[in-house]
Structures are given as structure tokens and as C-alpha cells.
């Protein structure tokens, strides 16, 4: 049983659009918090001022609003641990940097970029650690007076963690079990830079997680190599270590390696939740929202990439996902990003929505095509064609003929379906339809089929030519559902035009 109140966080850097892998990480944090009646926090880790991209933070928040993933605390909702933007917590970190330095667990290094590059040239696979630190320019090799003078002169410096070699560091991971790494493979990571007065990710991350009372750190597998350093930092400060869970990577649909934007560009699927326009290059990248995915479909699809509910059920709403979710059921190995399955989920969720809900979304597309039908008609059309689409935007391709009469006729269909006798048969059909008072699906079908049978005509030939006249090609739902929605006057007009054009 979890004794302490569960508190988890998602802490992206505002360096560009949010990758779909990051969305999956946030979703798992959200489900875990919700499952245990805990808190979910959004923290913006913007300590890397060089990589900061304007608009990225707003993009992140908008993406989660669209997906329905909500936060209890964060930059946009506030909370008792504010501020939630690391650049606004500058003064907090310096105190902890000084604490480590005063304890002898960190040291100041003045090495210039040129000096570090020289060492890399001199020593293969150079690492700033116990084996090299005493040959560098730092507070371990300089006299106190030299250190003081350099700092007072404004010479830039960094603060590095001091890691002792040959110690096994254990990371207890809820997904991977016990992970043991020897400290000799770790370098003395930079924790703080005097040039901008900001900590690096590692220090800020630990300090913030402690001060914000984070109980579980659920993040991507790529952070596993940093976990021993983080465990050491918790120990150096004398703080309780949160529980770690490192999630499997999202892998390319084909081949090996981590899912990238290039995979999406090559295979034609988005890797970002929303469309993103790069403020520097002006390049636009596609998003799930703009590509026509429903947010609940994206959530369901992502949840099952790297986690299994333990049964065969695939369609799970957010409440069902919450109820079934557990970190122990997460996979250790990466999950292939099956984008076709994502399309399948979208199709399923379109079918689950009412015709009215779909019609409201479709109306925007109809308006873009300068068509302004009644809501009643749109709902009827949606009911007939929604099973044929994976995306709302495909409804136009499947149903445009309901709203705009064909101006041309598909040549291949004409060659195959328009027989020498079609014009005379459809002229006769025109006369039959003209006399029908009740133009409903069932009544019209009964009268027309009775006429065909009585005349001994070929049913397929007449129906195919009739469809060509109404649609312009050989697609669409049941022909008499089409006549019902188009109405008698429109059906007669289209028949007359086809007879005159194709005779």
C-alpha cells in the first residue's frame, strides 16, 4: 500500500514541440496519480536558456488541454509549490549548490572550453572524474586565495558534483527492478553555471522534486543512465529518494531505433500532438489534432504502447484506463509505434460518437467547401457514411455528392456501367420516380424494384447507371438511402442531366 500521498510530475523543456513519446510519459503519470487519488504537476524545466523556443510552453499546455489531461498544479494553474517554471526559481538553487560545496560534496571548476578540448585531444574518452580532476583547474587543485580572486574577478566557473569511484549505486526501478551501476563510470557532472546563475538539469530536477514532494519519478528510459547520479544527489542532501519508473521507448514502426520526426514525415503520420510552426525556420510539422484524430483515440492508442491492461480489451476510456493502470504492467522493452493501429483507434472512436457529434465537426469542413446544409441533413449523411472513414475530413470525400451534384462523370465507371440501353431505361425510371409521392427509402425501393422485375430489366445494370447519375461514380451507400436524403426534385434533376450528358 502507498502510505504517502502520491505526487508525480511531468517536466518538459520548452525547446520545441512536444514529442508524442513525451505525451505518453505524461499520460502514464496522469493515470498513476488519478489511480491513487494523487496530484499531477506540470513543471517547465527551462534552465537551458540557449535552447529555449518562444511559444513552446504555451504549445505544451494547449496540447494537454486538447487531450483532456489535467494538472493539479503547474505554471498555468498555480499551486502551493509555485513557481513551477525553473527560470523563476533561480534563487532557490544557489542555496543547495552552496550546501554541497560547503560539505565537500561538490567543487568549483574554472576550466575553459579550450582547456577541456585540449584534454579530450590528449586523453581518449576523457571524462572529468576522480582520475582526472586533480589535473584540472578547480577548487581541489587551487589555493583558497586563488579561488576567491578568480570568483571576485568574474571569471566564469561551474560547480561539479564530486563522485567517489568504485562504489555500486543501486537504483530501485518499479518497472526494471534493481539496477546497479558502478560510480567509476560516472563523471563529475556540472550542477551549476556562474555564467547565467542557473543550475543544470540534474541539480534543478532533484531540488524541485524534493521541494515539490514528488513521490514517484515516472520518466522515459533515456533518463535511466542519469538515475545513479540522482540517487547520489538525494543521498548527499540527506533526502528520501522517490520511487523511480523508467518507461520503455517508443520505437520506429520499421527497423530499429527511437521514433523520430523523420519517421513520421516518411510514412505520413504525425509525431506531435498539435501542428507546430518552427519560429526560426518557418517549417510546419503536422499534429494529431489537425490531422483529424480524436483526443480520446490518441489517449487510448498511446496508453497501450508499452503497457498492457492484462486482458484483451483494446477500447478503453480514460476512466477504464485509470482503473486498470499499474506500472508493474509496463513493458521493459520498447514499443513499436504502429501508426496504422492509431488510425484504427480513430475509426473506432468515430463509430462510438453520435451522428450529431460527428455532424458538428463535419459542418466546419462543409463550410470550408462553401456548403451550408441543415443539421438534420448532415446527421443523416453522417449516419450513412461514418463507417467508411478513419478521419472526419474523409467524410467529405465519401459524401460530397449529397451536397453538390456531379458536374462530370468518372470515365472508367461510364465505360463499365453505362450501357447502350441505359439512357432509355433511366428515362423510363424518371417517369416512375416522378409519380412517387412518398419518397422514403423503403417505399421508393419497393416501387422501383417492382417496375424492374415487371419489365424484365437487369437489376444491376439499372442500379449501376442510376448510381452513376446521382453520384458521378460508383461509390456511396445504399442507393435508396441516397435518394431519400437527396429528395425527389434533386434526384430527378440529376437523372435528367446524366441522360442528356451520357446519351
C-alpha positions as CSV (number, residue, x, y, z in Angstrom):
1,X,0.0,0.0,0.0
2,X,1.1,3.6,-0.7
3,X,1.3,5.4,2.6
4,X,2.3,8.9,1.5
5,X,0.0,10.9,-0.9
6,X,1.1,10.2,-4.4
7,X,2.6,13.2,-6.2
8,X,4.0,12.9,-9.7
9,X,5.2,15.4,-12.3
10,X,5.7,15.9,-16.0
11,X,8.7,18.3,-16.5
12,X,9.2,19.1,-20.2
13,X,11.7,21.6,-21.6
14,X,10.3,24.4,-23.8
15,X,12.7,23.7,-26.6
16,X,10.1,23.0,-29.4
17,X,7.0,20.9,-30.0
18,X,6.1,18.1,-27.5
19,X,7.1,14.7,-29.0
20,X,4.3,12.0,-28.8
21,X,6.7,10.0,-26.6
22,X,6.6,12.8,-24.0
23,X,2.8,12.8,-24.3
24,X,2.8,9.1,-23.4
25,X,5.0,9.8,-20.4
26,X,2.7,12.5,-19.2
27,X,-0.3,10.2,-19.7
28,X,1.2,7.4,-17.6
29,X,2.0,10.0,-14.8
30,X,-1.6,11.2,-15.0
31,X,-3.1,7.7,-14.9
32,X,-0.9,6.8,-12.0
33,X,-1.8,9.9,-10.0
34,X,-5.5,9.5,-10.7
35,X,-5.5,5.8,-9.8
36,X,-4.0,6.6,-6.4
37,X,-6.0,9.9,-5.8
38,X,-2.8,11.8,-6.0
39,X,-1.6,15.1,-7.5
40,X,-0.2,15.6,-11.0
41,X,2.2,18.6,-11.5
42,X,3.4,20.4,-14.7
43,X,6.8,21.9,-14.2
44,X,8.6,23.7,-17.0
45,X,12.3,23.0,-17.0
46,X,13.7,26.0,-18.8
47,X,17.2,26.2,-17.3
48,X,18.8,25.7,-20.8
49,X,18.3,29.3,-22.0
50,X,20.3,28.6,-25.2
51,X,17.7,26.1,-26.4
52,X,14.5,28.0,-25.3
53,X,12.0,28.4,-28.0
54,X,9.2,31.1,-27.8
55,X,5.7,29.6,-27.8
56,X,6.8,26.1,-26.8
57,X,5.4,26.3,-23.2
58,X,2.0,27.5,-24.5
59,X,2.1,24.7,-27.0
60,X,2.6,22.1,-24.3
61,X,-0.3,23.4,-22.2
62,X,-2.6,23.6,-25.3
63,X,-1.7,20.0,-26.2
64,X,-2.7,18.7,-22.8
65,X,-5.9,20.8,-22.8
66,X,-6.9,19.2,-26.1
67,X,-6.1,15.7,-24.8
68,X,-8.1,16.2,-21.6
69,X,-5.0,15.6,-19.4
70,X,-5.4,17.9,-16.5
71,X,-2.9,19.1,-13.8
72,X,-3.5,19.8,-10.1
73,X,-0.6,22.2,-10.0
74,X,1.6,23.9,-12.7
75,X,2.6,27.1,-14.4
76,X,-0.9,27.6,-15.8
77,X,-2.9,26.6,-12.7
78,X,-0.7,27.7,-9.8
79,X,-0.3,25.8,-6.5
80,X,1.4,25.8,-3.2
81,X,4.8,25.0,-4.6
82,X,4.9,27.8,-7.1
83,X,6.7,29.0,-9.1
84,X,6.6,26.0,-11.4
85,X,9.0,27.5,-14.1
86,X,12.6,26.7,-13.2
87,X,13.9,30.0,-14.6
88,X,11.8,31.7,-11.8
89,X,13.3,29.5,-9.1
90,X,16.9,30.8,-9.7
91,X,17.5,31.9,-6.1
92,X,16.3,28.6,-4.6
93,X,19.0,26.5,-6.3
94,X,22.1,28.6,-5.3
95,X,21.4,27.7,-1.6
96,X,21.6,24.0,-2.4
97,X,24.7,24.4,-4.6
98,X,26.4,26.1,-1.7
99,X,25.3,23.4,0.7
100,X,27.0,20.7,-1.4
101,X,30.2,22.8,-1.8
102,X,30.4,23.5,1.9
103,X,30.0,19.8,2.7
104,X,32.9,19.0,0.3
105,X,30.5,17.0,-2.0
106,X,30.9,19.4,-4.9
107,X,33.7,21.7,-6.1
108,X,34.2,24.8,-8.3
109,X,35.9,24.3,-11.7
110,X,37.4,27.1,-13.8
111,X,38.5,25.1,-16.8
112,X,37.9,27.0,-20.0
113,X,36.3,25.3,-23.1
114,X,39.8,25.4,-24.7
115,X,41.3,23.6,-21.7
116,X,38.6,20.9,-21.8
117,X,39.0,20.4,-25.5
118,X,42.8,20.1,-25.1
119,X,42.3,17.3,-22.5
120,X,39.9,15.5,-24.8
121,X,42.6,15.6,-27.5
122,X,45.2,14.4,-25.1
123,X,43.2,11.7,-23.4
124,X,41.0,9.2,-25.3
125,X,37.4,9.1,-24.0
126,X,38.3,11.9,-21.5
127,X,36.0,12.1,-18.5
128,X,36.1,14.8,-15.8
129,X,36.2,12.4,-12.7
130,X,38.3,11.1,-9.8
131,X,41.0,10.0,-12.2
132,X,41.4,13.4,-13.9
133,X,40.0,16.1,-11.6
134,X,43.3,16.7,-9.8
135,X,45.0,17.7,-13.1
136,X,42.4,20.3,-13.8
137,X,41.8,24.0,-12.8
138,X,39.4,23.7,-9.8
139,X,38.9,24.3,-6.1
140,X,40.5,20.9,-5.4
141,X,43.8,22.0,-7.0
142,X,43.9,25.7,-6.3
143,X,44.7,27.6,-3.1
144,X,41.7,29.3,-1.3
145,X,43.1,32.7,-2.2
146,X,43.3,31.8,-5.9
147,X,39.7,30.6,-5.8
148,X,38.5,33.8,-4.1
149,X,40.4,36.0,-6.6
150,X,39.0,34.2,-9.6
151,X,35.4,34.4,-8.4
152,X,35.8,38.1,-7.4
153,X,37.4,38.8,-10.8
154,X,34.2,37.5,-12.5
155,X,36.0,34.5,-14.1
156,X,33.2,32.1,-15.2
157,X,33.1,28.8,-13.3
158,X,30.9,25.8,-12.9
159,X,30.1,23.7,-9.8
160,X,30.7,19.9,-10.3
161,X,29.5,17.1,-8.1
162,X,32.3,15.1,-6.5
163,X,31.7,11.4,-7.1
164,X,33.9,8.9,-5.4
165,X,35.0,5.9,-7.6
166,X,34.4,2.1,-7.2
167,X,31.0,2.3,-5.4
168,X,28.0,0.3,-6.5
169,X,24.9,2.6,-6.7
170,X,21.5,0.9,-6.7
171,X,18.5,2.3,-8.4
172,X,15.2,0.5,-7.5
173,X,13.0,0.8,-10.5
174,X,9.3,-0.2,-10.4
175,X,9.5,-1.5,-14.0
176,X,13.0,-2.8,-14.3
177,X,13.7,-4.0,-10.7
178,X,17.1,-3.4,-9.2
179,X,19.6,-1.6,-11.5
180,X,23.2,-1.4,-10.2
181,X,25.8,0.9,-11.7
182,X,29.4,1.4,-10.5
183,X,30.3,5.0,-9.7
184,X,33.5,4.8,-11.7
185,X,31.6,5.1,-15.0
186,X,30.0,8.4,-13.9
187,X,31.6,11.8,-14.5
188,X,31.6,14.7,-12.1
189,X,28.6,16.3,-13.8
190,X,28.2,20.1,-13.8
191,X,25.4,21.2,-11.4
192,X,25.6,25.0,-11.7
193,X,27.0,27.6,-14.1
194,X,28.0,31.1,-12.9
195,X,27.6,32.5,-16.5
196,X,23.8,32.6,-16.2
197,X,23.4,31.8,-12.5
198,X,21.2,28.7,-13.4
199,X,21.6,25.1,-12.3
200,X,21.8,22.3,-14.9
201,X,19.0,19.8,-15.3
202,X,20.4,17.4,-12.8
203,X,20.5,19.7,-9.7
204,X,17.3,21.6,-10.5
205,X,15.5,18.4,-11.1
206,X,16.4,16.9,-7.8
207,X,15.9,20.1,-5.7
208,X,12.5,20.7,-7.3
209,X,11.3,17.1,-6.9
210,X,12.2,17.2,-3.2
211,X,10.7,20.6,-2.6
212,X,7.5,19.7,-4.5
213,X,7.2,16.5,-2.5
214,X,7.4,14.2,-5.6
215,X,6.9,10.6,-4.5
216,X,7.3,8.8,-7.9
217,X,9.5,9.9,-10.8
218,X,8.0,8.3,-13.9
219,X,10.0,9.2,-17.0
220,X,11.5,7.8,-20.2
221,X,14.1,5.1,-20.4
222,X,16.6,7.6,-21.8
223,X,16.9,9.0,-18.2
224,X,18.0,5.7,-16.7
225,X,21.8,6.5,-17.1
226,X,21.2,9.6,-15.1
227,X,19.4,7.8,-12.3
228,X,22.5,6.8,-10.3
229,X,23.7,10.5,-10.2
230,X,20.2,11.5,-9.0
231,X,20.3,8.8,-6.3
232,X,23.7,10.1,-5.2
233,X,22.4,13.7,-5.0
234,X,19.5,12.6,-2.8
235,X,22.0,10.9,-0.5
236,X,24.3,13.9,-0.5
237,X,21.4,16.1,0.6
238,X,20.1,13.6,3.1
239,X,16.7,13.4,1.5
240,X,14.4,10.5,0.9
241,X,14.7,9.2,-2.7
242,X,11.4,9.0,-4.7
243,X,10.5,5.7,-6.4
244,X,11.7,5.6,-10.0
245,X,10.0,4.1,-13.0
246,X,11.7,4.3,-16.4
247,X,9.3,3.8,-19.3
248,X,10.1,1.9,-22.5
249,X,11.0,3.9,-25.6
250,X,8.6,4.4,-28.5
251,X,10.4,2.7,-31.4
252,X,10.3,3.3,-35.2
253,X,7.4,1.5,-37.0
254,X,10.1,-0.1,-39.2
255,X,13.6,-1.0,-38.4
256,X,15.4,-0.2,-35.2
257,X,15.8,2.9,-33.0
258,X,13.8,5.6,-31.4
259,X,10.7,7.1,-33.1
260,X,11.7,10.3,-34.8
261,X,10.0,13.1,-36.7
262,X,11.7,11.8,-39.9
263,X,9.7,8.5,-39.5
264,X,6.5,10.5,-39.4
265,X,7.5,12.6,-42.4
266,X,8.5,9.5,-44.4
267,X,5.4,7.3,-43.6
268,X,2.9,10.1,-43.4
269,X,1.8,10.3,-39.7
270,X,2.3,13.0,-37.0
271,X,4.8,12.7,-34.1
272,X,3.5,15.8,-32.3
273,X,0.1,16.3,-30.6
274,X,-0.6,19.6,-32.4
275,X,0.7,21.2,-35.5
276,X,3.9,23.1,-34.9
277,X,5.4,26.0,-36.9
278,X,9.1,26.5,-36.1
279,X,9.6,30.2,-35.3
280,X,13.1,30.1,-36.7
281,X,12.8,28.1,-39.9
282,X,9.1,28.6,-40.5
283,X,8.8,24.9,-41.2
284,X,5.4,23.4,-40.3
285,X,5.1,19.9,-38.7
286,X,1.8,18.1,-38.7
287,X,-0.1,17.4,-35.5
288,X,-2.6,14.7,-34.4
289,X,-5.3,17.3,-33.8
290,X,-5.0,19.0,-37.2
291,X,-4.7,15.6,-38.9
292,X,-8.2,14.7,-37.7
293,X,-7.5,12.4,-34.7
294,X,-10.0,12.5,-31.8
295,X,-8.2,13.2,-28.5
296,X,-9.8,10.2,-26.8
297,X,-8.5,7.9,-29.6
298,X,-4.9,9.3,-29.2
299,X,-5.1,8.7,-25.4
300,X,-6.3,5.1,-25.8
301,X,-3.7,4.4,-28.6
302,X,-0.8,5.8,-26.6
303,X,-1.8,4.1,-23.3
304,X,-1.4,0.7,-24.9
305,X,2.1,1.4,-26.3
306,X,4.3,0.0,-23.6
307,X,1.5,-1.0,-21.1
308,X,-0.9,-3.9,-21.1
309,X,-4.1,-4.0,-19.1
310,X,-3.9,-7.7,-18.7
311,X,-6.9,-8.6,-20.8
312,X,-7.9,-8.5,-24.5
313,X,-9.8,-5.2,-24.3
314,X,-8.5,-2.5,-26.6
315,X,-11.1,0.2,-26.4
316,X,-10.7,1.8,-23.0
317,X,-11.9,5.3,-22.0
318,X,-10.0,7.4,-19.5
319,X,-11.8,6.0,-16.5
320,X,-11.2,2.4,-17.5
321,X,-7.5,3.2,-18.2
322,X,-7.2,4.7,-14.8
323,X,-8.8,1.8,-13.1
324,X,-6.6,-0.8,-14.8
325,X,-3.3,1.1,-14.9
326,X,-0.3,-0.1,-13.0
327,X,3.4,0.5,-13.5
328,X,4.1,-3.2,-12.9
329,X,2.3,-4.0,-16.2
330,X,4.5,-1.7,-18.2
331,X,6.9,-3.4,-20.6
332,X,10.7,-3.3,-20.1
333,X,11.3,-3.4,-23.9
334,X,10.5,-0.6,-26.4
335,X,7.1,-0.4,-28.1
336,X,6.9,-0.3,-31.9
337,X,4.9,2.7,-33.0
338,X,2.1,1.1,-35.1
339,X,0.6,4.3,-36.6
340,X,-1.9,2.2,-38.6
341,X,-3.3,1.0,-35.2
342,X,-3.6,4.7,-34.3
343,X,-5.8,5.1,-37.4
344,X,-7.8,2.1,-36.3
345,X,-8.4,3.6,-32.9
346,X,-9.6,6.8,-34.5
347,X,-12.1,4.9,-36.7
348,X,-13.4,3.1,-33.6
349,X,-14.0,6.3,-31.7
350,X,-15.7,7.9,-34.6
351,X,-18.2,5.0,-34.6
352,X,-18.7,5.4,-30.9
353,X,-19.8,9.0,-31.3
354,X,-23.3,10.0,-32.0
355,X,-24.2,11.2,-35.5
356,X,-24.9,14.6,-34.0
357,X,-21.4,14.9,-32.5
358,X,-19.8,13.9,-35.8
359,X,-22.1,16.2,-37.8
360,X,-21.0,19.2,-35.7
361,X,-17.4,18.5,-36.6
362,X,-18.2,17.8,-40.2
363,X,-20.1,21.1,-40.5
364,X,-16.8,23.0,-40.4
365,X,-15.5,21.1,-43.4
366,X,-18.7,21.6,-45.3
367,X,-18.5,25.4,-44.6
368,X,-14.9,25.3,-46.0
369,X,-16.3,23.8,-49.1
370,X,-19.0,26.6,-49.3
371,X,-21.8,24.2,-48.5
372,X,-24.4,25.2,-45.8
373,X,-26.9,22.4,-45.4
374,X,-29.3,21.8,-42.5
375,X,-28.0,20.0,-39.4
376,X,-30.7,17.4,-39.9
377,X,-29.4,16.5,-43.4
378,X,-25.8,16.4,-42.2
379,X,-26.7,14.0,-39.4
380,X,-28.4,11.7,-41.8
381,X,-25.4,11.7,-44.2
382,X,-23.0,11.0,-41.3
383,X,-25.1,8.1,-40.2
384,X,-24.8,6.5,-43.7
385,X,-21.0,7.1,-44.3
386,X,-19.2,7.3,-41.0
387,X,-18.4,3.6,-41.0
388,X,-16.3,4.2,-44.2
389,X,-13.9,6.7,-42.6
390,X,-10.9,6.8,-40.3
391,X,-11.0,10.6,-40.0
392,X,-13.7,13.3,-40.0
393,X,-12.1,15.0,-43.0
394,X,-12.6,11.8,-45.1
395,X,-16.4,12.4,-44.7
396,X,-16.3,15.0,-47.5
397,X,-14.7,12.6,-50.0
398,X,-17.2,9.9,-49.1
399,X,-20.3,12.2,-49.1
400,X,-19.7,15.4,-51.2
401,X,-22.3,14.2,-53.7
402,X,-25.0,14.6,-51.1
403,X,-24.4,18.3,-51.1
404,X,-23.1,19.1,-54.6
405,X,-24.5,17.5,-57.8
406,X,-21.8,15.9,-60.1
407,X,-20.6,18.1,-62.9
408,X,-18.6,15.3,-64.6
409,X,-18.8,11.5,-64.6
410,X,-15.9,9.2,-63.9
411,X,-14.7,7.9,-67.2
412,X,-13.9,4.3,-66.1
413,X,-17.3,4.0,-64.4
414,X,-19.0,5.3,-67.5
415,X,-17.2,2.8,-69.7
416,X,-18.1,-0.1,-67.4
417,X,-21.6,0.8,-66.1
418,X,-23.3,3.0,-68.8
419,X,-24.8,0.5,-71.3
420,X,-26.3,1.4,-74.7
421,X,-29.8,0.9,-73.2
422,X,-29.1,3.0,-70.1
423,X,-30.4,6.3,-71.4
424,X,-33.8,4.8,-72.4
425,X,-34.1,2.8,-69.2
426,X,-33.3,5.8,-66.9
427,X,-35.7,7.9,-68.9
428,X,-38.4,5.4,-68.1
429,X,-37.2,5.3,-64.4
430,X,-37.5,9.1,-64.4
431,X,-41.2,8.7,-65.2
432,X,-41.7,6.1,-62.4
433,X,-39.9,8.3,-59.8
434,X,-41.8,11.4,-60.9
435,X,-45.1,9.8,-59.8
436,X,-44.0,8.6,-56.4
437,X,-45.4,10.7,-53.6
438,X,-43.7,9.0,-50.6
439,X,-40.0,9.3,-51.5
440,X,-38.8,7.4,-48.4
441,X,-36.1,4.7,-48.7
442,X,-38.3,1.7,-48.3
443,X,-41.2,2.9,-50.5
444,X,-39.1,4.1,-53.4
445,X,-37.0,0.9,-53.4
446,X,-40.2,-1.2,-53.4
447,X,-41.7,0.7,-56.4
448,X,-38.5,0.8,-58.4
449,X,-37.6,-2.9,-57.9
450,X,-41.2,-3.9,-58.8
451,X,-41.0,-1.9,-62.0
452,X,-37.6,-3.5,-62.9
453,X,-39.0,-7.0,-62.2
454,X,-42.2,-6.4,-64.2
455,X,-40.3,-5.1,-67.2
456,X,-37.7,-7.9,-67.0
457,X,-34.8,-5.5,-66.9
458,X,-31.4,-6.3,-65.5
459,X,-31.4,-5.0,-61.9
460,X,-27.6,-4.5,-61.7
461,X,-27.4,-2.6,-65.0
462,X,-30.1,-0.1,-63.9
463,X,-28.8,0.4,-60.4
464,X,-25.3,0.9,-61.6
465,X,-26.4,3.5,-64.1
466,X,-28.7,5.1,-61.6
467,X,-25.8,5.4,-59.1
468,X,-23.6,6.9,-61.7
469,X,-26.2,9.5,-62.5
470,X,-26.7,10.5,-58.8
471,X,-23.1,10.3,-57.6
472,X,-20.9,10.7,-60.7
473,X,-19.0,7.5,-59.9
474,X,-19.6,4.0,-58.5
475,X,-19.4,4.7,-54.8
476,X,-21.7,5.6,-51.9
477,X,-24.1,3.9,-49.5
478,X,-27.4,2.1,-50.4
479,X,-28.8,3.8,-53.5
480,X,-32.3,4.3,-52.0
481,X,-30.8,5.9,-48.8
482,X,-29.2,8.4,-51.2
483,X,-32.5,9.1,-53.0
484,X,-34.2,9.6,-49.6
485,X,-31.7,12.3,-48.5
486,X,-31.4,14.0,-51.9
487,X,-35.1,14.3,-52.2
488,X,-37.3,13.8,-55.3
489,X,-36.6,17.1,-57.1
490,X,-32.8,16.7,-56.8
491,X,-32.9,13.0,-57.9
492,X,-35.0,13.9,-61.0
493,X,-32.6,16.8,-61.9
494,X,-29.6,14.6,-61.7
495,X,-31.2,11.8,-63.7
496,X,-32.2,14.3,-66.4
497,X,-28.7,15.8,-66.6
498,X,-27.0,12.3,-66.8
499,X,-29.4,11.2,-69.5
500,X,-28.6,14.3,-71.6
501,X,-24.9,14.2,-70.9
502,X,-24.2,10.5,-71.4
503,X,-26.7,9.5,-74.1
